[in-house]
Amino acid sequence: MLTAPTSVLRFLAFSLFALLGSSLYAQKSDPASVAILRELKAHYAAYKSMSMDFALQIKDQENTMDETRKGSMWVQGGKFRIQMGEQFIISDTKSIWVYQEDVNEVQINNYDADQEDFMSPSELFNLTEADYLVLSGGTVSEGGASFQVIELSPLDKSLDYHKIKLYVPAGSKTLKKAVLLGKDGIHYTYRIEKFSANPAVSEETFRFYPERYLNIEVIDLRD
């Protein structure tokens, strides 16, 4: 796992090229695509908690990097816990802990979703048309299945990604894949391999306890 959330989840890449320019504002979102996005959001909002196994492919357009890593995630409201290899990223909506198992180190920061420079994969289920130009990417076939592609271009040009592509199985209200196109030319592809609705989770799921780790180095940057 890369050593910082910004390296792995930058969008969510997350992270998810050049500025589109003022012509973006002359365009209007596609009503049919907006309807699918709303249905997708409502579908997942109905769950009290979620868990999933996913694969994250990180690839740059110069073909100097192409790697895929497996991960698991638990979500409850704005809280999340992500485990990818030797790295944990955990938030209880107030603090965020990034733990590196290989060096036995945890960094703790205040958490503010609006100020973070990475996108948690949990945010893929909570995207809203108010923040994006929402267009249809057409229908594609992958692995014998048909997907509707929804393309979202952020209205906030300060973000470090210029487009998110959501792949929704035809006739479904679920998300199977998301591709985040970074301005730095790096593409982040999340593939959801297993999904569980309303799994049992506790408050401990969304907190990190340094005292449980022998000789851990704690870097606490909270106010």
Buried (B, 14 or more C-beta within 10 A) or exposed (E): BBBBBBBBBBBBBBBBEEEBEEEBEEEEBBEEBBEBBBEBBEBBEEBEBBBBBBBBBBBEEEEEEEEEBEBBBBBBEBBBBBBBEEBBBBBBBEBBBBBBBEEBBBBBBEBEBEEBEBBBBBBBBBBEBEEBBBBBBEEEEEEEEEBBBBBBBBEEEEBBBBBBBBBBBEEBBEBBBBBBBBBEEBBBBBBBEEBEEEBEBEEEBBBBEBEEBEEBEBEEEEE
